[in-house]
């Protein structure tokens, strides 16, 4: 990473972290940064950054997201919750997934979500 100096109004001085997150989210949305680069820009873990994207109106889903999600799901011994999919699924799909998980559904067939 390189360091850039950006002049902003004094009102944003106390909002440094929030401003950096907003810029990173929008650069990610435009395709200028990968998820990992945007997360690094904010000094955050990749999955933590993915979870805050929705706060900036940015949805996290692309080919690498599916791969990352699959890797996370299969490498984890714990049951996943709908919170693990924040910013990836629509609100309606997340509600359906939460209901399925709550009802003790062990496995959801991928074709059920198309």
C-alpha positions as CSV (number, residue, x, y, z in Angstrom):
1,X,0.0,0.0,0.0
2,X,1.0,3.6,-0.6
3,X,0.0,6.6,1.4
4,X,-2.0,9.4,-0.1
5,X,-2.9,12.7,1.5
6,X,-6.5,13.9,1.0
7,X,-7.8,17.3,2.0
8,X,-11.2,17.1,3.6
9,X,-13.4,19.6,5.5
10,X,-12.5,19.8,9.2
11,X,-15.9,18.4,10.0
12,X,-14.6,15.0,8.9
13,X,-11.5,15.0,11.1
14,X,-13.3,13.0,13.8
15,X,-14.7,10.7,11.2
16,X,-11.4,9.5,9.8
17,X,-12.1,5.7,10.0
18,X,-15.6,6.1,8.7
19,X,-14.4,8.2,5.8
20,X,-11.7,5.7,4.9
21,X,-14.3,2.9,5.0
22,X,-16.6,4.8,2.7
23,X,-13.9,5.5,0.2
24,X,-12.7,1.8,0.3
25,X,-16.3,0.6,-0.1
26,X,-16.9,2.7,-3.1
27,X,-13.5,1.8,-4.7
28,X,-14.4,-1.9,-4.2
29,X,-17.9,-1.3,-5.7
30,X,-16.4,0.3,-8.8
31,X,-13.9,-2.6,-9.2
32,X,-10.8,-0.4,-8.5
33,X,-10.0,-2.5,-5.4
34,X,-10.4,-6.2,-4.6
35,X,-12.2,-7.0,-1.4
36,X,-8.8,-7.9,0.2
37,X,-7.3,-4.6,-0.9
38,X,-10.3,-2.6,0.4
39,X,-10.2,-4.4,3.7
40,X,-6.4,-3.8,4.0
41,X,-7.0,-0.1,3.3
42,X,-9.3,0.0,6.4
43,X,-7.0,-2.2,8.5
44,X,-9.8,-4.8,8.7
45,X,-10.1,-8.5,8.1
46,X,-11.6,-9.4,4.7
47,X,-14.8,-10.9,6.2
48,X,-15.3,-8.0,8.6
49,X,-15.1,-5.5,5.8
50,X,-17.5,-7.6,3.7
51,X,-20.0,-7.3,6.6
52,X,-19.9,-3.5,6.7
53,X,-20.3,-3.0,2.9
54,X,-24.1,-2.9,3.2
55,X,-23.7,0.2,5.4
56,X,-22.5,2.0,2.3
57,X,-25.1,0.6,-0.1
58,X,-22.5,-1.8,-1.6
59,X,-23.4,-5.5,-2.0
60,X,-20.7,-8.1,-1.8
61,X,-21.1,-10.7,-4.4
62,X,-18.9,-11.7,-7.2
63,X,-17.1,-14.9,-8.4
64,X,-14.4,-14.6,-5.7
65,X,-17.2,-14.1,-3.1
66,X,-18.7,-17.5,-3.9
67,X,-15.3,-19.1,-3.7
68,X,-14.5,-17.4,-0.4
69,X,-17.9,-18.3,1.1
70,X,-17.6,-21.9,0.0
71,X,-14.1,-22.1,1.6
72,X,-15.4,-20.5,4.8
73,X,-18.4,-22.9,5.0
74,X,-16.4,-26.0,4.5
75,X,-13.4,-25.1,6.6
76,X,-15.6,-24.2,9.6
77,X,-16.8,-26.9,12.0
78,X,-19.4,-24.6,13.5
79,X,-22.9,-24.1,12.1
80,X,-23.2,-21.1,10.0
81,X,-25.9,-18.4,10.7
82,X,-27.5,-15.9,8.4
83,X,-25.0,-13.3,9.8
84,X,-22.2,-15.1,7.9
85,X,-23.9,-14.0,4.7
86,X,-24.4,-10.3,5.4
87,X,-24.1,-8.3,2.2
88,X,-24.0,-11.4,0.0
89,X,-27.7,-12.4,0.0
90,X,-30.8,-10.3,-0.4
91,X,-32.7,-9.6,2.8
92,X,-35.4,-12.1,1.7
93,X,-33.0,-14.9,1.0
94,X,-31.2,-14.2,4.3
95,X,-34.6,-14.5,6.2
96,X,-35.3,-17.8,4.4
97,X,-31.8,-19.1,5.3
98,X,-32.2,-18.0,8.9
99,X,-35.5,-19.9,9.1
100,X,-34.0,-23.0,7.6
101,X,-31.0,-22.9,10.0
102,X,-33.3,-22.3,13.0
103,X,-35.5,-25.2,12.0
104,X,-32.4,-27.5,12.1
105,X,-32.0,-27.9,8.4
106,X,-28.7,-29.7,8.0
107,X,-28.1,-29.1,4.3
108,X,-29.6,-26.7,1.7
109,X,-29.4,-27.8,-1.9
110,X,-27.9,-25.0,-4.0
111,X,-30.7,-25.2,-6.6
112,X,-33.2,-24.2,-4.0
113,X,-31.7,-20.7,-4.0
114,X,-32.0,-20.0,-7.7
